[in-house]
Amino acid sequence: MSILNVENVSHGFGGRKILEEVSFRLLKGEHVGLVGANGEGKTTFLDIITGKLMPDKGKVEWSNRVTVGYLDQHSVLSKGKTIRDVLKEAFQGMFDLEAEIMTLYDRMGSASEEEMTKLLDDVGEIQSILEHNGFYMLDAKIEEVANGLGLGEIGLDKDVTDLSGGQRTKVLLTKLLLQSPTILILDEPTNFLDAEHIEWLKRYLINYENAFILVSHDVPFLNDVINVIYHVENASLTRYTGNYEQFVQLAETRKQQELKAYDKQQKEVDRLEDFIARNKARISTTGRAKSRQKQLDRMELIEKPKEKIKPTFKFREARAPGKVIFEAKDIVLGYDEPLTSPLNLTLERGQKIAIRGVNGLGKSTLLKTLLGYIQPISGVVELGDYLYPGYFEQESSRRNEKTALEEVWDEYPSMANAEVRGALARCGLTSEHISSKMMVLSGGENAKVRLCKLMLKDVNWLVLDEPTNHLDVEAKEELKKAIINYRGTVVLVSHEPDFYEDWVTDVWNLEEWTTKIV
């Protein structure tokens, strides 16, 4: 049974086609992965089916009585509420029913015998609904899902305004799962989750009885939880049955078939055009030439499969630094309160370190402390000689009104327009992306612009805070290759062991140093 039908939907932005005549269907209980390169239109498609964006043409039809829960890349939370307050909103309907019971009890004080019978029936019916939906065990359910995604470590009574962007996303994801909608729509849910919480979410989604649509560039995660793939490429949408690995094989086979069909047709077109050119002027053969021309005119030409722009990443290397990059002596991380016990850390030239640990323990704080952007609560960081660090920050401003071109050019004003455009193009961005404002670019396109800025700088110490968030599979592979080929020193924060395990020289686990209960 189809619970969502999308028919011949098209949408564009400026002169750029994002989706053209795409169709889609979602069946009850299907677990769908929506995949495609950065900027191909995945988030646009989700915005259209959820009604946040009107398509230029086509129709979107949901079946009756479905509930839809949507976690997008840029969800926000209201100020002045605790985490627990927000999570309880998932059950607002049941709290409204409880309030209705209290109103019915108030009315019983002045009710006649006949009215009393009716009121008692109403109370009984509502209580039955509440019991069936586990209303009287809500606190336990909230704690179970909150702990599964790591909110228990933060504290459910903490004000949401005090949370990082990643923690706020966790709260919204937890609320969404508690709502248990008929259709769950998740846009990059693993970006701000740690390995153990990704594992919990994976088990949850595998056992999820309802349908979901998932956008993710985490291939192992996708492989385990989905059974259908929809591929967005060149403004079209193609359905494949199976997991991501099976999709890659089927898509490559399909591409080769399309290329073979195109080449075969081109040879036939060339043959016909050659015959027409040689015979149309001769009286004895002009009839056959006209016949071939009609045959050529009736032919439905196959479009050559478009080659996707592939990014190429390379970090520029500054002069070699001293042997010691930094030496941290008895540093305690934190802002208002300590996050760790005293740490003694040394990083030497050429080392490549990955930092792991659940969210909220201070991974980003550690990077900023080592770079000297913030001071430790106690202790000291001594930096080595001749350091030229390059820092990729995890979160960027969503209100940046500069174009991608301006974002890079403002930092490197001596570069020519063509040089800036060339640098952005090498990072996998099209001319449309380059002239678009940063605030309207997808998360992956935004990250590529920021990586471009970093790659134009001479550095001997790369400090990367979750650089793979939002990057598509090909971009991640290219970034990994660039870091492996980079001869300088690297400190990386990442929640993806698959990205770093085969090239780092050591892993620092913040969970071993924290003063928090993990």
C-alpha positions in Angstrom: 0.0 0.0 0.0 1.4 3.4 -1.0 1.3 6.0 1.7 3.0 8.8 -0.4 2.8 9.4 -4.1 4.9 12.0 -5.9 4.0 12.5 -9.6 6.0 14.4 -12.2 7.4 17.0 -9.8 9.8 19.7 -11.1 11.6 22.4 -9.3 14.3 24.9 -10.1 16.2 27.7 -8.5 17.1 30.6 -10.8 18.1 29.1 -14.1 19.1 25.8 -12.5 17.0 22.7 -12.7 17.1 20.8 -9.4 14.3 18.3 -10.0 12.7 17.6 -13.3 9.6 15.3 -13.8 10.5 13.1 -10.8 8.1 10.5 -9.4 8.4 8.6 -6.1 6.3 6.3 -4.1 6.6 5.2 -0.5 5.1 1.9 0.6 4.0 1.1 4.2 6.9 -0.1 6.3 9.5 0.7 3.6 13.0 1.9 4.8 14.2 4.2 2.1 17.6 5.8 1.6 17.7 9.0 -0.4 21.2 9.3 -1.8 23.1 11.6 -4.2 26.0 14.0 -4.4 26.0 17.3 -2.4 23.7 19.8 -4.1 21.8 17.3 -6.2 18.5 18.2 -4.5 17.9 15.7 -1.7 17.0 18.4 0.9 14.9 20.2 -1.7 12.9 17.0 -2.4 12.3 16.5 1.4 11.1 20.1 1.7 8.7 19.6 -1.2 7.1 16.4 0.2 6.8 17.9 3.6 5.1 21.1 2.3 7.9 23.5 3.2 8.5 24.2 -0.4 6.0 24.3 -3.3 7.1 22.6 -6.5 7.0 24.4 -9.8 4.8 21.6 -11.2 3.6 18.1 -10.3 1.7 16.8 -7.3 2.4 15.3 -3.9 -0.3 13.1 -2.3 -0.2 11.6 1.2 -2.6 8.9 2.2 -5.2 9.8 4.9 -4.4 9.7 8.6 -0.6 9.5 8.2 1.6 11.4 10.7 4.9 12.7 9.4 8.0 13.5 11.5 10.8 15.5 9.9 14.3 16.1 11.2 16.1 18.5 8.8 19.7 19.7 8.9 18.8 23.1 10.3 16.1 22.4 12.9 15.8 24.9 15.7 14.6 24.9 19.3 12.6 27.4 21.3 14.4 29.3 24.1 13.7 28.9 27.8 12.8 25.2 27.9 14.6 22.2 29.5 15.5 19.1 27.5 12.8 17.2 29.4 10.2 19.9 28.5 11.0 19.6 24.8 10.8 15.8 24.9 7.4 15.8 26.7 6.1 17.8 23.8 6.3 14.6 21.8 3.2 13.5 23.8 1.3 16.7 23.8 -1.8 15.0 22.5 -1.9 12.7 25.5 -1.3 15.5 27.9 -4.3 17.3 26.3 -6.4 14.2 26.9 -5.3 14.1 30.6 -6.3 17.8 30.9 -9.7 16.8 29.4 -10.2 14.1 32.1 -9.6 16.8 34.8 -12.2 19.0 33.1 -14.7 16.1 33.1 -14.0 15.5 36.8 -14.8 19.1 37.5 -18.1 18.8 35.7 -19.1 15.8 37.8 -19.6 18.0 40.8 -22.8 19.4 39.4 -23.9 16.7 37.0 -27.2 14.8 37.0 -27.3 11.0 37.3 -27.7 10.8 33.5 -24.9 13.2 32.8 -22.7 11.5 35.4 -23.0 8.2 33.5 -22.0 9.9 30.2 -19.1 11.7 31.9 -17.8 8.4 33.5 -18.0 6.7 30.1 -15.9 9.5 28.6 -13.4 9.3 31.3 -13.1 5.6 30.9 -12.6 5.9 27.2 -9.9 8.5 27.5 -8.1 6.5 30.3 -8.2 3.4 28.0 -6.5 5.4 25.2 -3.9 6.7 27.6 -3.2 3.3 29.1 -3.0 1.7 25.6 -0.4 4.3 24.5 1.7 3.9 27.7 0.9 7.4 29.1 1.6 6.4 32.7 5.1 5.1 31.8 6.1 8.1 29.7 9.0 9.2 32.0 10.6 5.7 31.6 10.1 5.8 27.8 11.6 9.3 27.6 14.6 8.3 29.6 15.2 5.1 27.6 15.3 7.0 24.2 17.2 10.0 25.7 19.8 7.7 27.2 20.1 5.8 23.9 21.1 9.0 22.1 23.3 10.3 24.9 21.1 13.0 26.4 21.2 11.4 29.8 24.9 12.4 30.1 24.0 16.1 29.4 21.1 16.1 32.0 17.5 16.3 31.0 16.9 19.4 33.2 19.5 21.5 31.3 18.2 24.5 29.5 18.2 24.0 25.7 19.7 27.4 25.2 22.9 26.1 26.8 23.3 23.3 24.3 25.7 23.1 21.3 24.3 22.8 17.8 25.0 19.1 17.9 23.3 18.6 21.2 20.2 20.5 20.1 20.0 18.2 17.0 20.1 15.2 19.4 17.2 16.7 21.4 15.1 17.1 18.2 15.9 13.6 17.0 15.0 12.1 20.4 11.7 14.0 20.4 10.9 12.8 16.9 11.6 9.2 17.7 9.3 9.5 20.8 6.5 10.7 18.6 6.8 7.5 16.5 5.2 8.9 13.4 3.8 6.8 10.5 6.5 8.3 8.3 9.9 9.3 9.7 12.0 11.7 7.6 15.6 12.0 8.7 18.2 14.4 7.0 21.7 13.4 8.2 20.8 12.2 11.7 24.2 10.7 12.4 26.2 14.0 11.9 26.2 14.9 15.6 26.0 11.4 17.0 28.9 9.4 18.5 29.7 5.8 17.5 27.7 4.2 20.3 24.7 6.4 19.7 24.8 5.7 16.0 24.8 2.0 16.9 21.7 2.6 19.1 19.9 4.5 16.3 20.8 1.8 13.8 19.2 -0.9 16.0 16.1 1.4 16.5 15.7 2.0 12.8 16.2 -1.7 11.8 13.3 -2.6 14.1 11.2 0.5 13.2 7.8 -0.9 12.1 6.7 2.3 10.2 8.2 3.7 7.0 11.1 6.2 6.9 13.1 8.2 4.4 16.7 8.7 5.4 19.4 11.0 3.9 22.8 10.0 5.0 26.4 9.8 3.6 27.3 7.2 6.3 27.6 4.1 4.1 27.9 1.4 6.8 24.8 3.0 8.6 22.8 3.1 5.4 23.7 -0.5 4.5 22.3 -1.8 7.7 19.0 0.1 8.0 17.5 0.6 4.5 16.0 -1.8 1.9 15.2 0.7 -0.9 17.4 3.4 -2.5 16.2 6.5 -4.4 19.1 8.1 -6.3 19.0 11.8 -7.0 21.3 12.8 -9.9 21.1 15.2 -12.8 17.6 16.4 -11.7 16.1 12.9 -11.9 15.1 10.3 -9.3 15.8 6.5 -9.8 14.5 3.7 -7.6 16.7 0.7 -6.7 15.8 -2.3 -4.4 18.4 -3.3 -1.9 21.0 -1.6 0.3 23.7 0.9 -0.6 26.3 -1.5 -1.8 23.8 -3.2 -4.1 22.7 0.2 -5.4 26.3 1.1 -6.3 26.6 -2.1 -8.4 23.2 -1.7 -10.1 23.8 2.0 -10.8 27.2 1.3 -12.4 25.6 -1.4 -14.6 22.8 1.0 -15.6 25.3 3.7 -16.4 27.4 1.4 -18.6 24.2 0.2 -20.4 23.1 3.8 -21.0 26.6 4.7 -22.3 26.6 1.6 -24.6 23.1 2.6 -26.0 24.3 6.2 -26.5 27.4 5.1 -28.4 25.5 2.6 -30.5 22.9 5.3 -31.5 25.6 7.8 -32.2 27.2 5.4 -34.7 23.9 5.0 -36.4 23.3 8.8 -36.5 26.8 9.2 -38.0 26.1 6.5 -40.6 22.7 8.1 -41.6 24.1 11.6 -41.7 27.0 10.4 -43.9 24.7 8.7 -46.3 22.4 11.7 -46.5 25.4 14.1 -47.1 26.7 11.9 -49.9 23.4 11.1 -51.7 21.0 14.1 -51.3 22.5 16.0 -54.2 22.3 13.1 -56.7 19.0 12.7 -58.6 19.3 8.9 -58.6 19.7 8.6 -54.9 17.9 11.7 -53.5 14.8 9.6 -52.7 16.8 7.3 -50.5 18.5 10.3 -48.8 15.1 11.8 -47.9 14.0 8.4 -46.6 17.1 8.3 -44.3 16.5 11.9 -43.2 12.9 11.0 -42.1 14.3 8.0 -40.2 16.8 10.3 -38.5 14.1 12.9 -37.7 11.9 10.2 -36.1 14.8 8.9 -33.9 14.4 9.7 -30.2 17.9 10.8 -29.4 19.5 9.3 -26.2 21.2 11.9 -24.0 24.8 11.2 -23.1 25.1 10.3 -19.4 26.5 13.3 -17.6 29.7 13.0 -15.7 29.4 14.2 -12.2 31.9 16.9 -11.1 34.3 15.1 -8.8 36.1 17.1 -6.1 39.9 17.0 -5.9 41.3 18.0 -2.5 44.9 18.9 -1.7 46.4 20.7 1.3 49.3 23.1 0.7 52.3 22.5 3.0 54.1 25.3 4.8 57.8 25.0 5.9 58.4 22.3 8.5 57.8 23.3 12.1 59.9 22.4 15.1 59.9 18.8 16.4 57.2 19.6 19.1 53.9 21.0 17.8 52.5 21.6 21.3 53.0 20.5 24.9 49.9 20.7 27.2 50.8 20.7 30.9 48.1 19.9 33.4 45.4 21.5 31.3 41.8 21.3 32.5 39.3 21.9 29.7 36.0 23.8 30.1 34.3 27.1 30.2 32.3 27.7 33.4 33.1 24.3 34.9 35.8 21.6 34.3 35.1 19.0 31.7 38.2 17.0 32.3 40.8 16.0 34.9 44.3 17.6 34.3 45.7 16.5 31.0 49.3 16.2 29.9 49.5 15.9 26.1 52.4 16.2 23.6 52.1 16.3 19.8 55.1 15.8 17.6 55.7 16.8 14.0 54.3 14.3 11.5 51.8 12.7 13.9 48.2 12.2 12.8 45.8 12.0 15.7 42.1 11.2 15.9 40.1 12.4 18.9 37.0 10.5 19.7 34.4 10.4 22.6 30.7 11.0 23.1 29.3 14.5 22.5 29.5 17.1 25.3 32.9 16.0 26.7 34.9 18.8 25.1 36.3 17.6 21.8 35.8 21.0 20.1 36.9 22.7 23.3 40.1 20.7 23.3 40.9 21.9 19.7 40.2 25.5 20.5 42.3 25.3 23.7 45.3 23.8 21.8 45.1 26.4 19.2 45.0 29.2 21.8 41.5 30.4 20.9 40.3 29.8 24.4 42.2 29.4 27.7 42.1 26.3 29.8 40.5 26.5 33.3 44.0 25.7 34.6 47.3 24.5 33.2 49.2 25.8 30.1 49.6 25.0 26.4 53.1 25.6 25.0 53.1 25.8 21.2 56.2 24.9 19.1 58.1 27.0 16.7 57.2 27.9 13.1 53.6 26.8 13.4 51.2 27.6 10.6 47.9 25.9 11.7 44.8 25.5 9.5 41.5 25.1 11.3 38.3 23.6 10.0 35.5 24.5 12.4 32.6 22.1 12.9 29.7 24.6 12.7 29.4 27.6 10.4 27.0 30.5 10.5 23.7 29.8 8.7 23.1 33.6 8.2 26.1 34.1 5.9 24.9 36.3 3.0 28.1 36.2 1.1 28.3 34.2 -2.1 30.7 31.3 -2.2 32.9 33.4 -4.5 32.9 36.3 -2.0 33.5 34.0 1.0 36.8 32.9 -0.6 37.8 36.1 -2.3 37.4 38.2 0.9 40.0 36.0 2.5 42.3 35.9 -0.5 41.8 39.4 -2.2 45.0 39.1 -4.2 43.6 36.2 -6.2 42.0 36.8 -9.6 38.3 36.1 -10.1 39.2 33.1 -12.4 41.6 31.7 -9.8 39.0 31.7 -7.1 36.4 30.1 -9.4 39.0 27.5 -10.4 39.7 26.7 -6.7 36.0 26.3 -5.9 35.4 24.2 -9.0 38.2 21.8 -8.0 36.3 21.3 -4.7 33.3 20.0 -6.7 31.3 23.2 -6.9 29.5 24.3 -10.1 29.2 27.9 -11.4 25.6 28.0 -9.9 27.0 27.0 -6.5 29.9 29.6 -6.8 27.4 32.5 -7.4 25.0 31.3 -4.7 24.9 32.7 -1.1 26.5 30.6 1.6 23.2 30.5 3.5 21.3 28.8 0.7 24.0 26.2 -0.1 23.5 22.6 1.2 25.5 21.5 4.2 27.9 19.6 1.9 28.4 22.5 -0.5 29.0 24.9 2.5 31.7 22.5 3.8 33.4 22.4 0.4 33.6 26.2 0.3 35.2 26.2 3.8 37.6 23.4 2.8 38.5 25.4 -0.3 39.6 28.3 1.9 41.7 26.0 4.0 43.3 24.4 1.0 44.5 27.8 -0.3 46.5 28.4 2.9 50.1 27.2 3.5 49.8 25.1 6.7 51.9 22.6 8.6 49.3 21.6 11.2 45.8 20.7 10.2 43.1 20.9 12.9 39.9 19.4 11.6 36.6 19.3 13.6 34.2 16.8 12.1 35.1 17.7 8.5 33.0 14.8 7.0 29.7 16.1 8.3 27.4 16.6 5.3 30.1 15.5 2.7 28.9 13.0 0.1 30.6 9.7 -0.3 33.0 10.7 -3.1 34.0 14.0 -1.3 34.8 12.0 1.8 37.0 9.6 -0.1 38.8 12.5 -1.7 39.3 14.3 1.7 40.6 11.1 3.2 43.1 10.7 0.3 44.2 14.3 0.7 44.8 13.9 4.5 46.8 10.7 3.9 49.0 12.4 1.2 49.5 15.5 3.4 52.9 15.3 5.0 52.2 17.7 7.9 50.7 17.1 11.3 47.0 16.4 11.7 44.6 16.5 14.7 41.1 15.3 13.7 37.8 15.1 15.6 35.5 12.5 14.0 32.6 10.2 14.9 33.4 8.0 11.8 36.1 5.3 12.6 35.8 4.1 9.0 37.2 7.5 7.9 40.3 7.6 10.1 41.2 4.1 11.4 43.6 3.2 8.6 45.8 6.3 8.5 46.1 7.8 12.1 49.1 7.2 14.2 47.1 7.4 17.5 43.6 7.8 18.8 42.9 10.0 21.9 39.7 9.0 23.7 38.2 11.9 25.7 36.0 9.4 27.6 39.2 8.3 29.5 39.9 11.9 30.6 36.4 13.3 31.4 35.1 14.2 34.8 31.6 13.4 33.6 29.8 10.1 33.9 29.9 8.4 30.5 
